[in-house]
Amino acid sequence: MRRTAIKWLHWLSLGFLLYFLAIEPEDVDRLGAAALATHAGVGMVFAVIVLSWFGMYLVKGLAGRPGPKLQGWAREAHIWSHRALYWSLVVMLLSGGLIGLFAPYVIQGFGIIPMLPNIPAKSFHDLMQESHELLFNLLIGGVMLHAIFHLWRHTALRDNALRVMMPKTLHRYL
C-alpha cells in the first residue's frame, strides 16, 4: 500500500512540476490574473501532495533502498539525493506560501481560496519571490539529475531501477 501511494505521489509531483514550468506567475501579463490565481491554487493542492509524501518520509524514512548493485559513490548519492529532493520540495513550497502571505495584495487560490489576509512587507515579499524562483530552478535541476541517475542505473547496471517506480502496465516497455 505504501509503495503504491508513493508511486502516485511521485508521478503526481512530476506532473505538478511540469505544470509550474508551463504556467508561471509572470504569465499574468499574457494570460491575465487567472494565471496567478491558478498558480496559487495548484500550489495549494501540490502542497497537500508534498506534505503527505514528506510526512511518510519523516515517519518511515526513505521507501527505496539503494539495492545491491549500487556501490561506493552511487550508493551514497542515492540516499542523499532522495533526502535532498524531499527537503527541497518542502522548502520550495514554503517559499511559495510566504510569497502569498506577504504579498501587497490578497492572493486567492483558484480565485476563491484566500491564502490569508496579506501582511504588508513588500521587501520580504520581493525576497521570497526571488528565492522561490531560484529554489524552483534548483529543484528542477535536482529532478533532472534524479532522472538521469535512475536511467543510468537501469541501463548501465541493469538493476531494473525504473520498474520500482513505474506502474506495472509499463513494465513490458522497460
Phi, psi and omega in degrees: 000315181297316180299318178297315179299318181293322176300314179298313180296322179300307184285327173297319179298317177299316178300317179295318179298321177295322176300314182292335173291325183279320184242108178248157179303333178295345180286000180303319179300320184275319187254352181092177184297339179298332179297317179292317180297319179291318178301315180294317180294315178294325175299322178294318178295316178299323178299320178297317180296310183295318180293327174297312181295316180295321176299318177298319179296316181295323183281315188246355182082188180296137180282319182272141175252156184299327181091157187290335183279343178276124180231158172059232184299323183293324179295313178295318180299321180301310183295308185289327179292323178292317177299317180298320179294317178302309183292322181292327175299315182294315181296319179297317178294320178299317179296322177295320177296321178294328175301313181295321181290326185254016178291149178285009179210163180279125176261129180243124176294129183058017179079003183228336185257104180290137179293325174161161176302140185291146177252113186294116176196072188304316183294322177293321177301313180297319178298317180294323177298313179297317180297317181298316179295317178296314179298320179296316180297319177296321178297316178299318176299317178297320179295320179295317177297322177301313180295316179298317179301314182286331172294320177299314179303314185294320185269313184283315181272343181053047181258012178057035182301326183288333180297331182298321185256354180270146173298148184301331180295340180263356184299328183292341180271353184267000000 
